[in-house]
Amino acid sequence: MRPLTQGLPGALAEFLRDVPTSNGKVGFAWKAAVGTGLERVTSVRLEGSVLLVDVPDRNWEREITRSSGVILARLQTLLGRDVVTEILVRRPGPPDLGQRRPRPPRH
């Protein structure tokens, strides 16, 4: 007899594969693949078969990029091999300084 925890990923994958692909399904699979802590500091969106992962800073970008092989394998197990084929990690760029208003001169 196998422990329940061994059967859960397979049951979850079977359930998810029967549900049409949507933002909610992808977000749920992301949370299952990376855990609550990482899910809280990221946002994900699927474009084609590329999962766009927005992160708040360079540290999170580095951690997710470093773990992307493991994360991709988990997502493919949950969603199917062709749903997500690549993970692209992005973080906000520097503010556009050209749009800043000049300060009025001080007297």
N, C-alpha and C positions, 0 to 999 in steps of 0.2 A: 504494500500500500504506500502510495506517495503522499508526502505532506501537502496540505492545501496550498501552501505558498508556492510550490512547484507547478501546480496546475493553473494558478491564477493568471500568469502572463499569457498562457495559451488561450484560456477562456476569454480574456479581455481582447486579445487579438482577433479571435473569431467573432466576437460581438462587434468590434469596430469595423471589420471588413465588410459586414453586412449593411452598415450605415453609409449613406451617400457622403462623399467628401464635402465638408463645409468648414468654415472658420472655427466653429465650436468643436468639431471632431478633431481638427488639427491641434487646437489649443489643449484639448483633453489629452491627446496622445503626447504632446510636448510635456505636459505636467507629469504624466505617467513615466516618461522617459528620463526626465531630469530631476524630478522632485519638486516639492513645494517651494523651497528656498530659492532655487534658481528660477523657477517659473515666476516668482514674484518680481524679480528685478529685470525681466525680459518681456518683450512682446514679439509675437511671431505672426507671420503671414505667408501663405503659400502662393507663389506665382509660378504657374506651370508646375514643374516638379522641383522647383528650388524653394527651400524654406528660408525666408528672410528673418533673421533674428536680430532685433534691435536691443542693444545693451547700453547702459548708462555711462560706462567709462572703459578705459583701456584695460584695466584689470579683468573685468568680466569678459571683454573681447578675447583676451589672451586665454583665459580659462576655458571658455566654450570652444574656441578654435582648437585648443590642445586636445579637448575631449570629443571633438566633432565626429571622429570615426566610431566611437562607442555609441554616441547619441544617435548617429545615422542608422547604425545597425538596430538599435532599439526601436526607432521610428519605423523602419522597414518591417520589423517583426510585427509591430502593432497595426500598421496601415497597409502593408503590402510593399513589395520591392520597388514598384514603379511610381508610387505616389510621391515619395520624396527621394530624389536621387542626389541632391546636393544641399549643403547648408552654407549659407552666406551670412556671416556675422557682420553687423554694422553698428557704428556708434555715431552719435551726433558730431558733426564737424564743428570747427570753431565758429563763433558768431561772425556774421558778415559785417565787417568793420566799415565797409563802404556805405552802409545804410544808416550809420550813426549820425545823429545831428551834432554839429559842432556846439560846444558850450559857448554861451555868451561871454564876452570879455569881462574880467573882474576889474573894478576900479578901486 
